[in-house]
Amino acid sequence: MPKVLTHEEVLCFRDRMCDHALVAFGKYGVEGISLRGLAADLSCSRTTPYRYFKNKADILAALRQREYGRIADTLEAALAQESDTSKQLQAILKAYIQFAIQHPDSYRVMYTVAQPDSAQYAGLEAEILRSAQPMRQVVRISVEAGIMLGEPADIFHILWAGLHGLISLHLADLIGNKQDFDQLATVMTDALVRAVSSRVNKHAVA
């Protein structure tokens, strides 16, 4: 008879499985993740993983939920550490890029894995929304304060698209070396901040 596990033990083992799934994803992509493979990595029976996840889609959703939660934590911390509204956007942009560069496999599994049935994973959906909230909040408050001009939703998507485009090119090894990327990242964040700044927009209109 299988041992009855505590809630903490279940969460701990699920997290260990996600650790190994992320390593497998980094080496071989989605095809490298399997419950049998994880059982071998964890030196447990082939049936043990099925006590924690029904199938591959389940563990992918759990892994993506965890990584979205990690970037959400990072962005929330960056926002909390900067009290000056006029500097919060720059802090968020830098934190976003830094997370992606320090955790490339996490970033890839978040944004390159398609799960058409993701709506059935409420936890994943919640973390996806939470990961976007810090930047949305900064944009909304900045527009209300007159620091930015425009529709908040449009500004948010422009900023996100700019960050994601640069990061994706870098992770695909299409942008030189690290020094080149660091310089481009600085240029990109500065350009994005200027692009949505009310000062720049007012001068353009004038």
N, C-alpha and C positions, 0 to 999 in steps of 0.2 A: 504494500500500500504506500503510495507516494507521501512523502512528508508534507504536513500542512505548513505552508510558509506564511510568515508575517507579511504585512503590507510593505514594510521597509525592505524585507528580503526580496520581495518581488520587484520592487523598484530598483534595487541595487543590481539584481541580475539582468533586468531589462536594460539598464544603463550600460552594463558590461557588454551585452550583446550589441548595443548601438555603437560602442567603441570599436568593436571588431568589424561591424558592418561598415563603419566609416573608413577603416583601413582597407577593407576589401574593395570598397567603392573607389578609393584613391588609386589603387593598383590596377583594377580591372573594369571599373565602371559598374553600372547596374547589374550586368551579367555576372559579375563576380560575387554577388550577394546571394546566398542560399541558406536556408535553415540548416541543412546538413553540413554545409561548410562551416557555419558558425558553431555547430556542435563539435566539430573536429577542432576548431580553434580554441574552444573553451574546455576541451577534454571532457565532455559529458556525453551521455547517450544521445543517439540520433533523435529520440523522441522528446528529450527535455525541452528544446526550444519551442515545441508546439504547446507547452504549458503556458507560454508567455505571449506567443504570437500565432495567429491562425495561419498566416501565409507570408509570402515575400512582400506583398503590398502592405501588410500590417507593419512589418518592421521598417520598411521604407518610410511610411507615414510617421512612425514613432521617431525615427532618426531625424527626419526633416523637422518635425515638431520641436525636437530638442535643439537643433541648430538655429532655427528661427528664434527660439527662446533665448539662445546665447547672444545673438546679434541684438535682440531687443534689450536685453540686460545691458549690453555695451552702450547702446545709444541712449538709454535712459540714464545711465551713469554719466555720460558725457554731457547730457543736458542739465543734470542736477549740479554738475561741477561748475557750470558757467552761468552766473546770475545776470550778466549783461545781455539783454535781449538782442542788441545789435551784433553781438559776437556768437550767439548761440548757433546760428546756421553754419558758420565756419567750423565750429566745434563738432557738430553733427556730421558734416561732410567728411571731416578728417577721421572721425571715429569709424565711420562706415568703411572708408577705404582701408584703414588700418586693420579692421577685422578681416576683411576679404583677403588681404595680403598675408596676414598671419595665419589664417585658417582657410586656405584655398579649397581644400576638399569639402569643408563645410559649406562654403559659398556655392560650389558647384552642385552639391547634392540639393541645396535649397532651390536653385534656379534652373537647373538643367534637367531635373527629373520630372517627367510629366505623370501625374496621377489623375486621370479623368474622373475617378470616383472619390476625389479628395473631400467632397462635401460630406461624406459619411464619417469623416474623422474630425469631430468637433474640436478636439484639442489642437490639431494642426491648423485648422482654420483660425482659431483664436490667436495662436502665436504668430501667424502670418499678419493678421490685423495689428497685433501689438507691436510687431517689428516696424511697421510703417508709422505708428502713432507719434513717436518723438519728432520726426521731421514734419509730419502734418501739423503738429501742435506749434512748432516754431514758425512755420509758414503762416498759419492762421493768426497767431499773436502778432507777428511782424506786419501783416497786412492791416490788422486792426490798429496797430501803433503808427502806421504810415511809413514804416521802414521799407516795405515792399509794396509794389503796385501790381494789381492783377487779380485774377480769380485764384483763390488758394489751391483748388484741385489741379488747375492747369500748372501752376508754379511747382507744386509737389511732383507732378509727373515729369516735368522738364528736368528738375533736379535729379530725380531718380534715374531717368533715362541717361543723363550725362554721366553719372557715376557708374552705372551698370555697363555702359558702352566702353568706357575706359578700362574698367576692371576686367571685362570679358576679353578685350584685346590683349591685355597683359597676361591673363591666365592661359590664353591660347598661344603665348610666346610670339606675338606679333609686334611687340614693342620692345626693341633693344634690350639693354641690361637694366639692373635695378636702379642705377643712378639716373638713367633716362626716364624711368617710370616715376621716380620720386619727384623729378623736376616737372614732368607732365602733370602729375597729381596736384602739385602746388598751383601750376598754371590753370588747371581745370577748376579747382575749387575757387580760386580767385575770380575766374571768369564767370562761374555760375553765380557767385555772390553778387558780382557787378551786374549781371544780366537781369537779376530780379530786384535790384536796389531801386528804391524810389528816386534817389538822386539822379542816377543814370537815366532812368525813364523820363523824368521831368525835363532833363536837359535835351533828350532826344526829341521830345514833343515840342519843346521851345525852338 
